[in-house]
Amino acid sequence: MNASDWISRSVALLMPTPKPADDKPSAPRSTQARLRATVRRDPETLTPSALRRLMTQLQAVVDPHVSEVEAGRRARQISAWYASATPAERRDLWLLMVEQFAPDAEQVKAAREHYDATHGTPEQGAAEIRLRSAFVSPRTRMLQRFVVDPAGLRFLVDMRAELLRELKADRRLMPLDAELEALFSTWFDVGFLELRRISWDSPASLIEKLIRYEAVHDIRSWNDVKNRLDSDRRCYGFFHPRLPNEPLIFVEVALIDHMAAGITPLLDEHAAAADAAKATTAIFYSISNTQTGLRGVSFGDSLIKRVVETLREEFPKLKHFATLSPIPGFRAWLGKNAAAMLALQSDKERGELGRVLGTRTPQAEQVLSAAESVLTLDEKSPVRRFLLQCAAHYLGRELSDGRPLDPVARFHLGNGARVERLNWAGDPSPKGVKQAYGLMVNYLYDLRRLDKHRAMTLAGRIPLSSDIERLLL
């Protein structure tokens, strides 16, 4: 090769790879290919040399020859790099973690074949241990070493919150997400969590977090939050030792003498506090998860159970435990299913509906249009009754993969509650009307029937009160 050919070839290697003739973008290179490369291609972010340096740092974290303390120090250096990295650079870190620290495929294959061959023999137990060990990836050990540092758990939770937003766009990241979720399920097991009451006497920084994280009914002011922490109220949260001033989830409770039918009286800052010692009913009116990075880690059901136990010890007169809950998916669902629900009504009911709408045969669009004035409908309105019937059907009959379609219903029914009562204009706020035409629902936690109701829900049969059953079409 003469000098001219050598120069031409070298320049060609430095030039970006042209797109195929059909102008379709080429598949992204794997990190393995990028680590071997000389130049960066668009739209890659880190150059091959920078990627190799980052790879060396990650390998140093999982080095079996260093102590846990030293490994934690090295992981902290990566966390410091991450703090100033761009989103695209962070994605390159995630891809290295996924592709370069996965389980050894050959070891997994050999261990699986050995396990299959020894099934039913005395060697099966040892083969199972070998198979489990083969599935423990270097990535698992790496993530475990990040939490050696006191701030490492916070780093990983925040990192997963970012990662979750990118999963749909890049499915290559799914193994890292799954690994983090599995580790978090262990690290945040309820046995390691502390239940703490949050009161007006709690640190201001903690109360500010209640305001920031409240996800059901926005806290409007300091007077609002003070009302929610008054003598006839309780607020409890789960805390992890590594995140001592950060509630992972919290629940707000009103102690009253009846089943609450609307959120407005509960949030009334000017209402006099009730005598909590005389309360017979605990109303759970808001439950908020605070950490996006812990999605899929379930501790809400344990929170409610622990709070019920705590309240019963403090207030022996409490007999009833129920929620006042939103129905977040109802309005969107009805917009797609109004015609089908009209078809389920009796001829008499459709006739009454048609008379108030000025038509012989009411159509879905007409009913939905009339429902826009939901807060002005009187008690005998056929439109009002239709909305209640539809809400009862939505909560009591609509399933997805055998589970309640509505996310809030899925949570409470999965914990053993039953659908107790629908409340007209329970939440007349713009948000409440937008979600569910202002409707709210009580889920009742009957402590004697929790297991029965949970089993019914798992079998695809939603436990309903007689009031709800009478509304079904």
N, C-alpha and C positions, 0 to 999 in steps of 0.2 A: 504494500500500500504506500503510494507516494504521499508527499506532504500535503498536496492539494486535496487528495481524497480523504486524508486523515482530518483535515480542518473541516471539510464539508460534513463528514460524519459526526464530528464533535458538535458542530453548530446545530445539526439536525436533532441531536439528543437533547439539546437545551431548549429547543422550540416546543411550544405546547402541542399536544397531540391533536390533530385535526378531527373534527366531528365526522361521524360516518355520513355517507352521501344522503341518507334519508333524514339527516338533521336530528336524529334521536339522541338524547344524552347517553353516554356510555355508563355502564354500571360502575359504582364507586369502587376504588381499589381497596382491598383488604389492608389492615394494618401490617400484615406480614409482607405484602408486596411493597408497601410504603417504607417499611424499615430497611428493605434491601435496595431501595431506589437511590438515585443520585439527586434528582430534582423534584420539586413539588409540582403537582398538576392542579389546575382549577377544577373544582372549587375547594380543594384541600386547604387547610389552614396552617398547621405546623409543617415546617420543612422536614424532610427525612432526618436531618441531623438533630433538629430539636425533638423530633419524635423519639429518636434513639436515646437522647439524654433523659427524656421523661421515662422511657422504658427502663433504663438503668436504675433510676430512682425507685420505680415500683418494684423491681426485682430485689433491690436492697431492703425493702420493707419485709418481703417474705423470705429473706435469706434465713435458712434454718440454723445457721451458725451464730447468729446474733441474739442477744437477750431480748426479752419482751420490752424492757425499758428502752433499749437502743432502737428497737424496731418502732416503738411508739414515737421516739424523737424523729426518726426518718419520715414517718407518716405525717408528723406535724409540719415538716418542711414542705411536703406535697400540699397540705392544706393551705399553707401560706402562699404557695405558687397559685393555687386555685383561686384564692381570694382576689387576686389581681388579674386573673385570666379572662379573656373574652368568652362569650357563650360558645363560639365555634371552637376555641381552644379547649374548653371544658369538655365538649363533645369528643374531641380526640382522646382525652384522658379516659372517658367512659368506654370508647371503642377499644382502647388498649386493655382495659380491665376485662372486657367481654371476650375479646378474641385471643389475647395472649396469656390469659390466666384461667382458661377453662379446664375442666377435667380432662385427663389424658384419655383420648378415645380408645386407644389400643388396650390400656389397662382396664377400662370399663368393659370393653367387649370380652376380654379374657376372663374377668371376674364374673361377668354374667353367664358365660358359657360354663364356667366351673360351678356356679350356683345351680344352674339347670341340671348339670350332670350329677350333682350330689343331692338333689331334691329327694327327700324321703329316706336318706341314709344318715348314719351318725355324724358324718362330716358336714351336714347341711348348716349347722350353726356357725362353724368356722368359715364356711363359704359365704354366709350372709355377712359376717363381719368384714370379710375381704371386699365384698361388693359395696358395702356402705363406705368403706375407706376409699375405694376407687372413685366414688362420687364426690368426695370432699375435695373441692378444687383449690388450687393456689389462691384463687380469688376469695374464697371463704376465709382462708388464713390471713390474707391481706386486710380484708375488711375488719376482722377481729382485732388486728393490731392497730387499726386506727383508733379504736376505743380505749386503748391503753392510756392515751392522753385524755385528761379530764374534759377537754373540749371536743374530743373526737366524735362522741355520740351526736352532739349538736350538729357537727359538720356533716355527718352521714344523713341525718334526718333532713337537713336543708338541701343536701345534694339530691336526695331522692325526690324531693318536691320539684326541683328543676327537671329532673329526669322524666318524671311522669308527663310533663307537658310535651315531651319530644317523642314519646313512644309511637304514636300514630304515624309520625313522619319517618321514623327510622326503626323498623322492627328488630334490627340487629341489637338494639339496646335491651330487649326484653329479658335476657338471662340475668343481667345485672339488676334489673328491677325485681325479678323473682327472688334473687339471692338476698337482696336487702330486705324484702318483705318477710322472708323466712327467718332471717336473723332478728329482725325487729319483733316478730311474734314471740321469740324466746326472750329477748332482752326486755321487752315491755309486758311480759306476762303479769297478770293482775297480782300474783303472789309477791311481786317486787314493787308494786305501786302502793302509795300511801294515800288514803282518803283524808282530805282536809277540808274543813269548813272555811269558806271565804266570807268574811264579814266586813262591816264598815270600819272595823279596827284593824283590818289587814293592811299591809304596806300599800301606799298609793300606787307604786309601780305594778303591783298585782291587780289592783282594781282597774287600772288603766288597760290591762290586758283583757279583762272582762269586756270592757267597752269595745276594744278592738276586735275581739274574736266572736262576740255575740252574733250568731248566724240566723236566728229565727225572728226575733223582734228587736230591731235596732235600738240601742240605748242612745237617747237624745241629749242627755245632760247629766251633770253630777247629781242633780236632784232625782233624776230618773233612776240612776244606779243606787242611790241611797234608799229609795223606796223599795228596790228589789232586795235590799239587804236589811230591811227593817225587822222589828222583833217578831212579826208574824210571817216572816219569810226565812228561807234557808237557801244557801248556795253551797254546793260541794263540788270539789274537783279531785281528779286523780293526778298525783305528782310522782315523778321518777327521781330517785336520788341523784342522778347525773344532771337533771334539769330541775333543780329544787324550787325555782321561782316561776316555773312555766307550767300552768295547768294543761294537761294533755286533752282533757275533756271536762266539761263542767255542766251541772244541771241546776236549774233554778226551780224552787218549790214554793208554792203558796199554801199556808196552813189556814183552812177555812172550815165552815160547817155545812158545805153543800158541794154538789158537783158543778164546777164552774161551767157556764154556758158561753162566756165571751171573754176575750182578752182585755178589752177596754177597762173594766173594773179592776182587773189585776194590776194594770199598769198605771192606774190613776194615782198621781203623785199627791193629790190633795185628800185622798180618802184616809180616814182614821185607821190606825192599825187595829186588827182584831186581836182578841185574847187567844194567843197561841195555845195556852193550857187547856182551853175549851174546844179546840179544833177537833173535828171528827174525820176530816178529809184532807189528804195531802195531794195537791195538784201539781204535777210536773208539767210546767208550761214552756220550758225551753231547754234543749240539750244541744250543746255546741262542741264539735271537735275543733281543736285549735291547730293541729299539725297536719298539713297536707301530706308531708312525707311519711306519715303513718297510715295512709290509706290502705285498707285491707286488714289492718290490725284491729281486732274487735275487743273492746273493753267497755262499751256502752251498756251492755246487758249486766255486766258485773257491777258497774257503777250504780245502776238503779237498785239492784238487790242490796248492795251495801248501804245505800242511802235509806232504803226502807227499814233495814235492821236498826240503823242509827236513830231514825226518827221514832221508831216504836219504843226504843229504850228511853228516849227523852220525853215523849208524849204518849203515855199509855192509853189515852182516849182515842187515838187515831185508829179508825176501823177500815177506812176506804182509801185506796191508793189508785189514782187515775191520772191521765194526761189531759191536757187541752192542746190538741195538735193541729197543725196545718195539714192541708191535703194538696201538696205542691204540684202533683201531676194531673189534677182533675180537669181543670179548664182546657188544657191542651188535648187531653184524651177525648173530652166531650166534643170538641171542635171537629174531630174526625169520626165520631161515632153517634152523633145526634140522630141521624136518620135511622140507624139500626135501633136505637132506643125508642124512637117514636113508634116503630113497627111492633115493639113489645107491649105498648100500651093497649088497653081495652078500647073498643069502639067508643064507649061512653067517655073515657078520659080524653081520647083524641077529639071528640066532639066538643067537649068543654074547652079544650085548648084552642080549637078552631074558632069558637065563638068570641073569645077575648082577642084573638088575632085578626078577626074579620075575614076569615076564610073557611071554606068547607073542609078542605084537606090541608092541615098545617104542614109546612115544609120545614126542614131542619134550619134553613137560613132564617126563616121568620122567627122561629123559637129562639135561636141564638141572638138575633137582633133584639127581641123583647127582653132577653136576659141581661142585656147591657144596662138596663134600669133596675138591676136586681135589688138595690137597697130601698126602692120605693114600692116594691111588691107587697101587697097585704097578705095576711095569714091564709086567706082562702083562695089566693091566686092559683090557677092551674099551672102557670109557668113556674111558680115557686114549688109546687108539689112535684112537677116534672124534674126540676133540678135536684130536689131531695131524693127522688127515686133513682135518678142517674148516679148520684153520689153513693147511695147505698149499693147499687150494682157495681160501681167502680171499686169500692172497698171490699165488697163481699164476694165478688165473682171473678173479677179480672185477675188473671195470673200470668206470669212470665216464667217459663221453665219450672212450673209447679209452685212458684212462690208469688206472694202478693205483688201486683204491679207497682203500686205506689211505694216509694222508698221509705217513707215514714211508717206506713203500715207494715212493711216488710220487717222493719226493725222491732216494733213493739209486739207484733203478732209472733215473731220468731222468739221473743222472750217470754211468751206465755200469756199475753194480754188478749182481750177480746174487743171487738168493735162494739161500743156501748151505746153511743148517742151522737146524732148529728146536730149541730148548733147553727141555726140560721143567723146570718150577720154576726157570727162569732168573731170575725176579724174584718171590720168595715174599712180598714185602711186601704189605700191604693194597692199595696202589695198583696193584701188578702183577697181583694176583688180580682186582681190579675191572676192569682194562682188558682182560686177555687170559688169565684163568685162570692167571696166573703164567708164561705162555709168553713167551719172547724169541726173536729171530731174528738170525742172522749174515748180513749182506750182504757179499759178497766183492768187493773191487775188484781184479780181475785186470788189471794194467796193460797187458797185451798185447791184451786183448779189450774194452777200454772202449768203443771206437767201435762194435764189433759188437753189444755188449749194448745200447747206447743206441739203435741203429737198430732192434733187435728190439722194444724197449719202445715206440718211436714207432710201430711197425707194429702194436701191440696184442698182441705175443707176448712174454710175460714170460720172461726168461732164468732157468732153474732148474737147480740141481745134480741129479745122478741120485738123491740121497737124497730130495730134495723130490718129484721126479717119481714115485718109488715110493710116496709117500703119497697121491697124487691118487686120488680115487674115479672 
